Amino acid sequence: MVEHFFRHEAGKMISTLARIFGIEHLNLAEDVVQETLARALQTWPYYGIPRNPSAWITQVAKNLALDLIRREKVFRNKENEIAHLMEQVSADSNTVVAESGENGITDDRLRMMFTCCHPLIPQEMQVALALKTLCGFSPAEIARAFLTSEAAIAKRLTRAKQRIRKARITFEIPAGEQLTDAWTACCNRSTCFSTKVTKLRAGST
């Protein structure tokens, strides 16, 4: 139960922080969430699981994120803006209270799925990236599902993130005909994605 909860919360927080930091800083978002979950593992066995675990995770992640933006030079000119966005993160939805986009969709996890399945990212990297960012699986776990080495998966993830930065892929919900094309691409990956998730969950039980 705790492992499943951590994976669920990781997917939500990484997606939200990726939007706030910028998808090009996905590694930093992952670092914040990893440290947040590590603190939960250190604290909860001694003090008990909080009454609202999601709120605890969200608050710690917010504090760590605020500390990070004060340290990182890349955020220096956007510190106030990012801090304001972080303060609006909701523990219930992990989304910022803001007007919805053209499609009326504000779910950051859906934005992450569209990003992972972007046509500029090679297909063999797309599922691995989604399993890492949205489902919270480690490179070692993903490697077992793909019947390959952890090093090979780590390379796929690194190259996928490099492609996002170099191609300047945006973290957004496509509009119009682009939404139809993007949704088709996500659906085409869904069978492979579901198979890998099922295999990974079976392996963790």
Secondary structure, 3 states (H helix, E strand, C coil): CHHHHHHHHHHHHHHHHHHHHCHHHHHHHHHHHHHHHHHHHHHHHHHCCCCCHHHHHHHHHHHHHHHHHHHCHHHHHHHHHHHHHHHCECCCCCCECCCCCCCCCCCHHHHHHHHHCCCCCCHHHHHHHHHHHCCCCCHHHHHHHHCCCHHHHHHHHHHHHHHHHHCCCCCCCCCCHHHHHHHHHHHHHHHHHHHHHHHHHHHCC
